[in-house]
Amino acid sequence: MDVASDGEGAVEKVRRSLDAPYDLVLMDIQMPVMDGIEATKVIRAMDEPELARLPIVAMTANAFEEDRQRVLSAGMNGHLGKPIDVEKLFATLQSILGGGRPG
């Protein structure tokens, strides 16, 4: 587990992780410097396929259907509204890491 204080830091941590890639990124949408949507787009555009395909789940207070569609359109694999429901978090992680896609 690792923590970044902003989107730019998250992108840099992913970029440096090729030797030991992350299993999944929990990406806050509203971060300083670079928001989660832009950070996701940068990760998806990386040259290393293993990093570009890294599962990313949005964590956001924006919980409307259009917010969910926005993060999925940006290339994220899932969407969790805040406050985080632990059961929903575990179900989402299981679905994504198990090869499925949450509803």
All heavy atoms as an XYZ file, in Angstrom:
773
protein
N       0.839     -1.170      0.000
C       0.000      0.000      0.000
C       0.886      1.235      0.000
O       1.954      1.246      0.589
C      -0.898      0.001      1.239
C      -1.900      1.111      1.202
S      -3.135      0.938      2.470
C      -2.574      2.197      3.588
N       0.394      2.250     -0.685
C       1.133      3.493     -0.813
C       0.125      4.634     -0.859
O      -1.044      4.408     -1.188
C       1.939      3.463     -2.108
C       3.244      4.207     -2.014
O       3.432      4.968     -1.053
O       4.068      4.042     -2.925
N       0.561      5.838     -0.561
C      -0.326      7.000     -0.558
C       0.347      8.135     -1.325
O       1.543      8.366     -1.176
C      -0.624      7.470      0.892
C      -1.470      8.728      0.901
C      -1.295      6.368      1.694
N      -0.449      8.811     -2.141
C       0.026     10.012     -2.837
C      -0.846     11.177     -2.386
O      -2.047     11.016     -2.187
C      -0.075      9.831     -4.345
N      -0.263     12.351     -2.259
C      -1.019     13.502     -1.770
C      -1.751     14.255     -2.872
O      -2.594     15.099     -2.591
C      -0.092     14.456     -1.013
O       0.935     14.906     -1.870
N      -1.427     13.944     -4.135
C      -2.116     14.585     -5.249
C      -2.023     13.695     -6.480
O      -1.321     12.684     -6.481
C      -1.561     15.984     -5.523
C      -0.076     15.997     -5.824
O       0.378     15.218     -6.691
O       0.642     16.800     -5.203
N      -2.747     14.071     -7.528
C      -2.783     13.252     -8.730
C      -1.435     13.107     -9.411
O      -1.092     12.043     -9.920
N      -0.662     14.173     -9.422
C       0.666     14.107    -10.028
C       1.546     13.094     -9.289
O       2.273     12.325     -9.906
C       1.298     15.494     -9.999
C       2.548     15.614    -10.824
C       3.021     17.054    -10.864
O       3.803     17.449     -9.970
O       2.596     17.779    -11.790
N       1.458     13.094     -7.973
C       2.211     12.124     -7.178
C       1.748     10.699     -7.440
O       2.561      9.768     -7.490
N       0.445     10.515     -7.624
C      -0.089      9.176     -7.925
C       0.449      8.676     -9.258
O       0.887      7.524     -9.365
C      -1.619      9.226     -7.949
N       0.460      9.556    -10.260
C       0.983      9.173    -11.575
C       2.458      8.795    -11.449
O       2.903      7.789    -12.003
C       0.807     10.325    -12.599
C       1.618     10.079    -13.857
C      -0.672     10.503    -12.919
N       3.217      9.570    -10.713
C       4.645      9.293    -10.565
C       4.882      7.963     -9.845
O       5.761      7.198    -10.219
C       5.331     10.448     -9.830
C       6.829     10.454     -9.979
C       7.303     10.398    -11.436
O       6.701     11.016    -12.321
O       8.298      9.694    -11.686
N       4.102      7.682     -8.822
C       4.246      6.407     -8.109
C       3.939      5.234     -9.033
O       4.652      4.229     -9.027
C       3.350      6.372     -6.882
C       3.884      7.226     -5.744
C       2.945      7.202     -4.545
C       3.454      8.100     -3.441
N       4.600      7.579     -2.734
N       2.904      5.362     -9.851
C       2.580      4.305    -10.811
C       3.709      4.175    -11.821
O       4.161      3.064    -12.115
C       1.226      4.581    -11.514
C       1.025      3.642    -12.702
C       0.076      4.449    -10.526
N       4.193      5.281    -12.337
C       5.265      5.260    -13.336
C       6.508      4.536    -12.811
O       7.178      3.810    -13.545
C       5.618      6.697    -13.743
C       6.615      6.779    -14.871
C       6.816      8.203    -15.350
N       5.694      8.584    -16.199
C       4.940      9.656    -16.026
N       5.187     10.504    -15.053
N       3.937      9.926    -16.846
N       6.817      4.726    -11.537
C       8.022      4.116    -10.938
C       7.786      2.679    -10.458
O       8.694      2.069     -9.904
C       8.496      4.951     -9.759
C       9.149      6.233    -10.194
C       9.905      6.857     -9.044
N       9.508      8.256     -8.929
C       9.210      8.882     -7.817
N       9.250      8.239     -6.663
N       8.868     10.130     -7.813
N       6.591      2.133    -10.655
C       6.265      0.828    -10.070
C       6.422     -0.350    -11.022
O       5.979     -1.452    -10.710
C       4.821      0.847     -9.540
O       3.889      0.823    -10.618
N       7.032     -0.154    -12.173
C       7.096     -1.227    -13.164
C       7.726     -2.502    -12.624
O       7.275     -3.601    -12.937
C       7.836     -0.749    -14.420
C       7.763     -1.686    -15.620
C       6.307     -1.976    -15.999
C       8.499     -1.097    -16.799
N       8.757     -2.392    -11.790
C       9.399     -3.593    -11.230
C       8.520     -4.308    -10.217
O       8.649     -5.512    -10.023
C      10.739     -3.228    -10.574
C      11.777     -2.819    -11.606
O      11.656     -3.230    -12.783
O      12.701     -2.079    -11.238
N       7.641     -3.577     -9.560
C       6.706     -4.159     -8.574
C       5.382     -3.406     -8.688
O       5.050     -2.586     -7.846
C       7.283     -4.049     -7.163
N       4.619     -3.674     -9.769
C       3.404     -2.902    -10.026
C       2.346     -3.076     -8.933
O       2.265     -4.111     -8.280
C       2.889     -3.454    -11.355
C       3.880     -4.416    -11.843
C       4.868     -4.680    -10.769
N       1.554     -2.053     -8.790
C       0.431     -2.104     -7.856
C      -0.621     -3.064     -8.405
O      -0.720     -3.268     -9.612
C      -0.189     -0.707     -7.703
C       0.742      0.301     -7.080
C       1.404      1.237     -7.856
C       0.954      0.311     -5.706
C       2.267      2.162     -7.287
C       1.817      1.241     -5.128
C       2.466      2.157     -5.931
O       3.313      3.069     -5.360
N      -1.417     -3.625     -7.518
C      -2.532     -4.478     -7.930
C      -3.723     -3.633     -8.357
O      -4.494     -4.034     -9.224
C      -2.966     -5.401     -6.785
C      -1.900     -6.420     -6.446
O      -1.273     -6.960     -7.371
O      -1.691     -6.670     -5.244
N      -3.870     -2.457     -7.726
C      -5.038     -1.614     -7.958
C      -4.765     -0.234     -7.375
O      -4.004     -0.111     -6.419
C      -6.249     -2.249     -7.261
C      -7.585     -1.562     -7.420
C      -8.666     -2.597     -7.721
C      -7.956     -0.822     -6.153
N      -5.391      0.790     -7.953
C      -5.282      2.151     -7.429
C      -6.670      2.612     -6.991
O      -7.627      2.497     -7.763
C      -4.737      3.128     -8.501
C      -4.825      4.564     -8.017
C      -3.310      2.773     -8.870
N      -6.782      3.104     -5.775
C      -7.977      3.793     -5.302
C      -7.704      5.269     -5.532
O      -6.828      5.845     -4.891
C      -8.241      3.503     -3.823
C      -8.574      2.049     -3.483
C      -8.648      1.870     -1.970
C      -9.863      1.618     -4.140
N      -8.404      5.866     -6.485
C      -8.095      7.226     -6.940
C      -9.170      8.216     -6.486
O     -10.324      8.117     -6.890
C      -8.016      7.232     -8.470
C      -7.643      8.555     -9.077
S      -5.880      8.930     -8.974
C      -5.210      7.839    -10.236
N      -8.766      9.154     -5.652
C      -9.667     10.244     -5.289
C      -9.847     11.110     -6.532
O      -8.923     11.289     -7.317
C      -9.061     11.055     -4.146
C     -10.046     11.997     -3.484
O     -11.200     12.103     -3.963
O      -9.671     12.636     -2.493
N     -11.024     11.638     -6.716
C     -11.287     12.455     -7.900
C     -10.856     13.902     -7.695
O     -10.272     14.509     -8.574
C     -12.779     12.396     -8.293
C     -13.160     10.961     -8.647
C     -13.090     13.332     -9.460
C     -12.333     10.354     -9.759
N     -11.113     14.444     -6.523
C     -10.798     15.852     -6.267
C      -9.501     15.960     -5.481
O      -9.498     15.899     -4.255
C     -11.950     16.518     -5.519
C     -13.212     16.556     -6.335
C     -14.361     17.210     -5.610
O     -14.285     17.534     -4.433
N     -15.449     17.396     -6.317
N      -8.405     16.106     -6.225
C      -7.083     16.261     -5.615
C      -6.428     17.518     -6.168
O      -6.743     17.945     -7.280
C      -6.194     15.061     -5.949
C      -6.643     13.755     -5.354
S      -5.463     12.429     -5.696
C      -5.766     12.133     -7.437
N      -5.501     18.080     -5.402
C      -4.768     19.242     -5.917
C      -3.781     18.832     -7.007
O      -3.508     17.657     -7.196
C      -4.044     19.773     -4.680
C      -3.928     18.608     -3.764
C      -5.115     17.725     -4.042
N      -3.255     19.801     -7.696
C      -2.239     19.682     -8.747
C      -2.804     18.999     -9.995
O      -2.790     19.570    -11.065
C      -0.949     18.973     -8.269
C       0.096     18.926     -9.370
C      -0.389     19.625     -7.017
N      -3.286     17.767     -9.859
C      -3.891     17.031    -10.972
C      -5.024     16.205    -10.386
O      -4.804     15.439     -9.439
C      -2.840     16.109    -11.610
C      -3.354     15.263    -12.761
S      -2.137     14.043    -13.342
C      -0.830     15.078    -13.971
N      -6.240     16.360    -10.920
C      -7.356     15.609    -10.355
C      -7.305     14.137    -10.782
O      -6.483     13.740    -11.615
C      -8.699     16.266    -10.692
C      -9.080     16.185    -12.160
O      -8.640     15.268    -12.883
O      -9.855     17.050    -12.594
N      -8.161     13.340    -10.204
C      -8.157     11.900    -10.450
C      -8.503     11.514    -11.874
O      -7.991     10.522    -12.399
N      -9.366     12.288    -12.518
C      -9.720     12.013    -13.919
C      -8.493     12.198    -14.806
O      -8.162     11.327    -15.619
C     -10.860     12.952    -14.391
C     -12.134     12.701    -13.587
C     -11.086     12.826    -15.888
C     -12.878     11.438    -13.911
N      -7.796     13.317    -14.645
C      -6.601     13.580    -15.452
C      -5.496     12.568    -15.133
O      -4.816     12.075    -16.038
C      -6.100     15.006    -15.226
C      -4.952     15.391    -16.121
C      -5.287     15.354    -17.600
O      -6.446     15.565    -17.976
O      -4.355     15.086    -18.397
N      -5.315     12.245    -13.859
C      -4.300     11.260    -13.471
C      -4.590      9.907    -14.123
O      -3.686      9.240    -14.620
C      -4.245     11.124    -11.948
N      -5.852      9.532    -14.163
C      -6.229      8.272    -14.804
C      -5.906      8.302    -16.293
O      -5.360      7.337    -16.839
C      -7.731      7.989    -14.597
O      -7.965      7.829    -13.193
C      -8.174      6.740    -15.326
N      -6.206      9.402    -16.945
C      -5.917      9.516    -18.377
C      -4.424      9.408    -18.646
O      -4.001      8.776    -19.623
C      -6.468     10.829    -18.922
C      -7.984     10.838    -18.983
C      -8.504     12.183    -19.461
C     -10.019     12.204    -19.500
N     -10.540     13.520    -19.923
N      -3.598     10.002    -17.780
C      -2.146      9.913    -17.938
C      -1.684      8.467    -17.743
O      -0.863      7.961    -18.519
C      -1.419     10.873    -16.969
C       0.083     10.641    -16.986
C      -1.743     12.323    -17.305
N      -2.217      7.795    -16.744
C      -1.847      6.387    -16.507
C      -2.265      5.531    -17.696
O      -1.497      4.692    -18.178
C      -2.463      5.877    -15.190
C      -1.796      6.583    -14.001
C      -2.333      4.356    -15.085
C      -2.502      6.385    -12.667
N      -3.474      5.732    -18.201
C      -3.966      4.940    -19.344
C      -3.122      5.170    -20.599
O      -3.074      4.305    -21.476
C      -5.432      5.256    -19.634
C      -6.387      4.804    -18.545
C      -6.394      3.283    -18.426
N      -7.299      2.834    -17.385
C      -6.931      2.135    -16.322
N      -5.658      1.805    -16.152
N      -7.814      1.745    -15.425
N      -2.447      6.300    -20.697
C      -1.622      6.619    -21.864
C      -0.164      6.173    -21.712
O       0.640      6.393    -22.622
C      -1.676      8.115    -22.138
N       0.181      5.538    -20.590
C       1.573      5.116    -20.383
C       1.981      4.071    -21.424
O       1.156      3.269    -21.872
C       1.749      4.561    -18.971
C       1.704      5.628    -17.914
S       1.998      4.966    -16.245
C       2.063      6.486    -15.327
N       3.258      4.082    -21.789
C       3.786      3.168    -22.800
C       3.845      1.721    -22.316
O       3.752      0.804    -23.126
C       5.186      3.605    -23.239
C       5.169      4.919    -24.019
O       4.128      5.219    -24.655
O       6.179      5.640    -23.978
N       4.019      1.511    -21.024
C       4.127      0.164    -20.475
C       2.720     -0.406    -20.296
O       1.958      0.055    -19.442
C       4.846      0.162    -19.126
C       6.277      0.664    -19.171
C       6.371      2.191    -19.120
O       5.327      2.872    -18.981
O       7.487      2.700    -19.241
N       2.342     -1.424    -21.072
C       0.984     -1.973    -21.007
C       0.560     -2.419    -19.614
O      -0.597     -2.237    -19.233
C       1.016     -3.161    -21.970
C       2.153     -2.878    -22.882
C       3.149     -2.093    -22.078
N       1.479     -2.981    -18.849
C       1.142     -3.443    -17.508
C       0.700     -2.289    -16.610
O      -0.210     -2.424    -15.800
C       2.333     -4.172    -16.882
C       1.989     -4.842    -15.570
C       3.092     -5.747    -15.077
O       4.105     -5.937    -15.782
O       2.936     -6.277    -13.957
N       1.311     -1.132    -16.779
C       0.929      0.042    -15.998
C      -0.333      0.685    -16.567
O      -1.216      1.101    -15.820
C       2.071      1.057    -15.960
C       3.378      0.574    -15.338
C       4.416      1.686    -15.352
C       3.174      0.041    -13.931
N      -0.441      0.753    -17.877
C      -1.597      1.388    -18.519
C      -2.896      0.637    -18.232
O      -3.964      1.232    -18.233
C      -1.361      1.501    -20.021
N      -2.801     -0.663    -17.971
C      -3.999     -1.480    -17.696
C      -4.292     -1.626    -16.206
O      -5.212     -2.352    -15.819
C      -3.827     -2.875    -18.298
C      -3.864     -2.913    -19.800
C      -3.932     -4.344    -20.319
N      -2.872     -5.180    -19.802
C      -1.777     -5.530    -20.477
N      -1.595     -5.098    -21.693
N      -0.871     -6.303    -19.933
N      -3.534     -0.979    -15.371
C      -3.702     -1.076    -13.924
C      -5.141     -0.736    -13.532
O      -5.667      0.290    -13.935
C      -2.732     -0.091    -13.262
C      -2.724      0.016    -11.748
C      -2.270     -1.292    -11.118
C      -1.791      1.135    -11.336
N      -5.809     -1.595    -12.772
C      -7.172     -1.273    -12.334
C      -7.196     -0.015    -11.470
O      -6.373      0.146    -10.567
C      -7.591     -2.494    -11.514
C      -6.704     -3.595    -11.972
C      -5.397     -2.928    -12.321
N      -8.132      0.879    -11.769
C      -8.278      2.131    -11.029
C      -9.740      2.267    -10.622
O     -10.633      2.142    -11.460
C      -7.857      3.340    -11.888
C      -6.399      3.200    -12.354
C      -8.064      4.642    -11.115
C      -5.960      4.262    -13.351
N      -9.958      2.535     -9.339
C     -11.307      2.722     -8.807
C     -11.425      4.132     -8.266
O     -10.611      4.564     -7.448
C     -11.622      1.699     -7.688
C     -12.985      1.963     -7.077
C     -11.539      0.270     -8.218
N     -12.438      4.847     -8.724
C     -12.698      6.210     -8.251
C     -13.275      6.163     -6.848
O     -14.123      5.329     -6.541
C     -13.685      6.904     -9.176
N     -12.819      7.081     -6.016
C     -13.389      7.290     -4.685
C     -13.777      8.754     -4.633
O     -12.912      9.625     -4.703
C     -12.365      6.952     -3.602
C     -11.975      5.492     -3.610
S     -10.764      5.089     -2.349
C     -11.717      5.390     -0.876
N     -15.080      9.019     -4.543
C     -15.532     10.394     -4.671
C     -16.838     10.642     -3.941
O     -17.645      9.733     -3.781
C     -15.701     10.757     -6.163
O     -16.187     12.086     -6.273
C     -16.636      9.813     -6.877
N     -17.024     11.875     -3.523
C     -18.290     12.277     -2.920
C     -19.349     12.480     -4.002
O     -20.531     12.552     -3.704
C     -18.109     13.562     -2.123
N     -18.932     12.555     -5.257
C     -19.853     12.711     -6.384
C     -20.430     11.336     -6.727
O     -19.787     10.540     -7.397
C     -19.127     13.306     -7.589
C     -18.498     14.635     -7.270
O     -18.999     15.378     -6.432
N     -17.388     14.940     -7.899
N     -21.637     11.078     -6.258
C     -22.187      9.732     -6.336
C     -23.375      9.585     -7.290
O     -24.043      8.570     -7.274
C     -22.588      9.266     -4.941
N     -23.623     10.580     -8.129
C     -24.713     10.464     -9.092
C     -24.305      9.574    -10.260
O     -23.117      9.364    -10.511
C     -25.112     11.854     -9.614
C     -25.723     12.723     -8.556
C     -25.030     13.823     -8.069
C     -26.982     12.444     -8.035
C     -25.583     14.636     -7.090
C     -27.545     13.245     -7.057
C     -26.839     14.343     -6.580
N     -25.275      9.071    -10.986
C     -25.001      8.191    -12.129
C     -24.113      8.879    -13.167
O     -23.225      8.251    -13.730
C     -26.308      7.713    -12.769
C     -26.108      6.780    -13.947
C     -25.333      5.505    -13.636
O     -25.321      5.044    -12.467
O     -24.715      4.955    -14.568
N     -24.328     10.169    -13.405
C     -23.484     10.854    -14.387
C     -22.029     10.947    -13.915
O     -21.099     10.923    -14.725
C     -24.027     12.240    -14.760
C     -24.209     13.179    -13.595
C     -25.620     13.189    -12.993
O     -26.402     12.256    -13.224
O     -25.916     14.142    -12.268
N     -21.821     11.023    -12.589
C     -20.456     11.015    -12.048
C     -19.814      9.654    -12.271
O     -18.645      9.551    -12.645
C     -20.468     11.346    -10.555
C     -21.050     12.717    -10.277
O     -20.631     13.691    -10.939
O     -21.928     12.813     -9.392
N     -20.584      8.604    -12.038
C     -20.112      7.240    -12.260
C     -19.737      7.052    -13.728
O     -18.664      6.526    -14.047
C     -21.188      6.237    -11.839
C     -20.783      4.806    -11.995
C     -21.950      3.889    -11.539
N     -21.670      2.531    -11.860
C     -21.826      1.978    -13.048
N     -22.261      2.676    -14.064
N     -21.530      0.710    -13.246
N     -20.586      7.500    -14.628
C     -20.313      7.365    -16.058
C     -19.076      8.166    -16.468
O     -18.291      7.722    -17.304
C     -21.527      7.803    -16.882
C     -22.687      6.844    -16.798
C     -22.318      5.430    -17.216
O     -21.601      5.225    -18.188
N     -22.775      4.448    -16.450
N     -18.897      9.323    -15.855
C     -17.738     10.171    -16.166
C     -16.428      9.469    -15.824
O     -15.482      9.499    -16.612
C     -17.851     11.490    -15.398
C     -16.786     12.480    -15.724
C     -17.117     13.846    -15.090
N     -15.906     14.567    -14.891
C     -15.402     14.920    -13.722
N     -16.045     14.654    -12.618
N     -14.274     15.574    -13.644
N     -16.352      8.829    -14.641
C     -15.101      8.167    -14.272
C     -14.881      6.906    -15.101
O     -13.748      6.597    -15.464
C     -15.003      7.882    -12.750
C     -15.100      9.161    -11.952
C     -16.012      6.869    -12.275
N     -15.942      6.192    -15.421
C     -15.798      5.008    -16.268
C     -15.355      5.411    -17.675
O     -14.510      4.745    -18.277
C     -17.097      4.211    -16.306
C     -17.549      3.612    -14.966
C     -18.897      2.911    -15.119
C     -16.509      2.672    -14.384
N     -15.887      6.513    -18.183
C     -15.487      7.016    -19.501
C     -14.028      7.464    -19.519
O     -13.381      7.422    -20.562
C     -16.372      8.191    -19.920
O     -17.691      7.754    -20.117
N     -13.521      7.894    -18.380
C     -12.121      8.312    -18.281
C     -11.169      7.121    -18.226
O      -9.963      7.297    -18.282
C     -11.920      9.194    -17.050
N     -11.727      5.914    -18.097
C     -10.884      4.719    -18.086
C     -10.781      4.034    -16.748
O     -10.018      3.083    -16.596
N     -11.548      4.486    -15.777
C     -11.517      3.821    -14.471
C     -12.348      2.539    -14.535
O     -13.233      2.397    -15.378
C     -12.032      4.750    -13.383
C     -11.122      5.932    -13.162
S     -11.619      6.888    -11.728
C     -10.440      8.208    -11.799
N     -12.036      1.617    -13.630
C     -12.701      0.317    -13.621
C     -13.879      0.247    -12.666
O     -14.627     -0.734    -12.686
C     -11.693     -0.771    -13.232
C     -10.519     -0.792    -14.163
O      -9.572     -0.039    -13.979
N     -10.577     -1.622    -15.177
N     -14.031      1.233    -11.811
C     -15.118      1.221    -10.855
C     -15.285      2.573    -10.195
O     -14.467      3.471    -10.381
N     -16.346      2.703     -9.413
C     -16.706      3.967     -8.775
C     -17.252      3.667     -7.391
O     -18.173      2.855     -7.240
C     -17.773      4.662     -9.621
C     -18.322      5.904     -9.026
N     -19.352      5.892     -8.111
C     -17.989      7.202     -9.212
C     -19.633      7.140     -7.774
N     -18.817      7.955     -8.426
N     -16.692      4.295     -6.373
C     -17.185      4.172     -5.001
C     -17.495      5.555     -4.468
O     -16.647      6.445     -4.512
C     -16.131      3.514     -4.093
C     -15.839      2.045     -4.364
C     -14.607      1.605     -3.586
C     -17.035      1.191     -3.990
N     -18.705      5.745     -3.980
C     -19.086      7.008     -3.380
C     -18.600      7.105     -1.944
O     -18.413      6.095     -1.273
N     -18.369      8.332     -1.508
C     -17.982      8.584     -0.114
C     -19.220      9.021      0.646
O     -20.079      9.688      0.063
C     -16.925      9.690     -0.043
C     -15.592      9.313     -0.606
C     -14.658     10.508     -0.470
C     -13.318     10.277     -1.100
N     -12.485     11.470     -1.025
N     -19.338      8.709      1.901
C     -18.385      7.913      2.670
C     -18.363      6.468      2.178
O     -19.368      5.947      1.691
C     -18.897      8.009      4.102
C     -20.343      8.338      3.984
C     -20.503      9.080      2.697
N     -17.204      5.869      2.295
C     -16.999      4.524      1.772
C     -17.772      3.503      2.600
O     -17.680      3.467      3.819
C     -15.492      4.161      1.766
C     -14.723      5.135      0.865
C     -15.265      2.727      1.340
C     -15.129      5.142     -0.584
N     -18.527      2.685      1.906
C     -19.215      1.537      2.492
C     -18.236      0.370      2.381
O     -17.898     -0.055      1.267
C     -20.499      1.272      1.711
C     -21.252      0.041      2.164
O     -20.614     -0.979      2.510
O     -22.491      0.091      2.150
N     -17.774     -0.151      3.494
C     -16.727     -1.178      3.494
C     -17.160     -2.418      2.716
O     -16.367     -2.988      1.960
C     -16.306     -1.536      4.942
C     -15.319     -2.689      4.956
C     -15.700     -0.324      5.633
N     -18.401     -2.839      2.865
C     -18.869     -4.015      2.123
C     -18.829     -3.761      0.618
O     -18.433     -4.629     -0.157
C     -20.280     -4.399      2.564
C     -20.312     -5.021      3.944
C     -21.711     -5.454      4.348
O     -22.560     -5.701      3.460
O     -21.949     -5.550      5.563
N     -19.217     -2.570      0.205
C     -19.186     -2.213     -1.216
C     -17.743     -2.140     -1.711
O     -17.436     -2.552     -2.826
C     -19.885     -0.873     -1.415
C     -20.475     -0.688     -2.781
C     -21.203      0.635     -2.845
C     -22.656      0.383     -3.201
N     -23.384      1.613     -3.448
N     -16.853     -1.603     -0.877
C     -15.431     -1.546     -1.221
C     -14.895     -2.949     -1.464
O     -14.287     -3.220     -2.501
C     -14.626     -0.859     -0.113
C     -13.104     -0.950     -0.227
C     -12.589     -0.232     -1.464
C     -12.446     -0.399      1.033
N     -15.137     -3.868     -0.528
C     -14.643     -5.239     -0.684
C     -15.261     -5.927     -1.896
O     -14.579     -6.642     -2.628
C     -14.888     -6.057      0.577
C     -13.974     -5.678      1.722
C     -14.411     -5.793      3.028
C     -12.690     -5.210      1.512
C     -13.584     -5.449      4.098
C     -11.855     -4.863      2.565
C     -12.305     -4.992      3.864
N     -16.551     -5.700     -2.135
C     -17.207     -6.305     -3.297
C     -16.603     -5.773     -4.595
O     -16.379     -6.533     -5.546
C     -18.708     -6.035     -3.253
N     -16.320     -4.479     -4.637
C     -15.713     -3.870     -5.825
C     -14.308     -4.420     -6.049
O     -13.945     -4.792     -7.173
C     -15.680     -2.334     -5.691
O     -17.027     -1.864     -5.571
C     -15.005     -1.682     -6.887
N     -13.525     -4.486     -4.995
C     -12.166     -5.028     -5.112
C     -12.196     -6.471     -5.586
O     -11.428     -6.862     -6.480
C     -11.424     -4.923     -3.779
C     -11.146     -3.506     -3.266
C     -10.481     -3.562     -1.898
C     -10.308     -2.718     -4.254
N     -13.090     -7.273     -5.024
C     -13.211     -8.681     -5.424
C     -13.611     -8.790     -6.894
O     -13.058     -9.579     -7.644
C     -14.230     -9.401     -4.541
C     -14.468    -10.850     -4.951
C     -13.227    -11.700     -4.825
O     -12.468    -11.569     -3.876
N     -13.004    -12.571     -5.789
N     -14.553     -7.969     -7.298
C     -15.019     -8.007     -8.676
C     -13.905     -7.642     -9.659
O     -13.696     -8.328    -10.652
C     -16.196     -7.042     -8.828
O     -16.607     -6.983    -10.170
N     -13.196     -6.568     -9.366
C     -12.153     -6.111    -10.276
C     -10.932     -7.025    -10.238
O     -10.413     -7.430    -11.280
C     -11.754     -4.660     -9.959
C     -12.914     -3.738    -10.319
C     -10.491     -4.254    -10.720
C     -12.735     -2.317     -9.865
N     -10.477     -7.362     -9.067
C      -9.279     -8.201     -8.968
C      -9.562     -9.644     -9.357
O      -8.655    -10.368     -9.762
C      -8.688     -8.125     -7.564
C      -8.163     -6.733     -7.188
C      -7.718     -6.707     -5.730
C      -7.038     -6.298     -8.109
N     -10.849    -10.022     -9.304
C     -11.247    -11.359     -9.712
C     -11.538    -11.446    -11.209
O     -11.932    -12.474    -11.706
N     -11.383    -10.324    -11.920
C     -11.555    -10.324    -13.360
C     -12.883     -9.781    -13.839
O     -13.110     -9.657    -15.024
N     -13.799     -9.439    -12.917
C     -15.095     -8.898    -13.329
C     -15.095     -7.402    -13.308
O     -14.085     -6.755    -13.117
N     -16.253     -6.834    -13.519
C     -16.425     -5.385    -13.479
C     -17.644     -5.101    -12.629
O     -18.698     -5.668    -12.862
C     -16.617     -4.823    -14.881
C     -16.685     -3.318    -14.915
C     -16.820     -2.836    -16.341
N     -16.835     -1.400    -16.322
C     -16.037     -0.633    -17.017
N     -15.159     -1.172    -17.820
N     -16.113      0.666    -16.947
N     -17.510     -4.214    -11.616
C     -18.644     -3.951    -10.751
C     -19.785     -3.277    -11.495
O     -19.571     -2.616    -12.493
C     -18.073     -3.000     -9.684
C     -16.903     -2.368    -10.338
C     -16.369     -3.372    -11.325
N     -21.000     -3.459    -10.973
C     -22.181     -2.881    -11.607
C     -22.391     -1.448    -11.272
O     -21.669     -0.758    -10.705
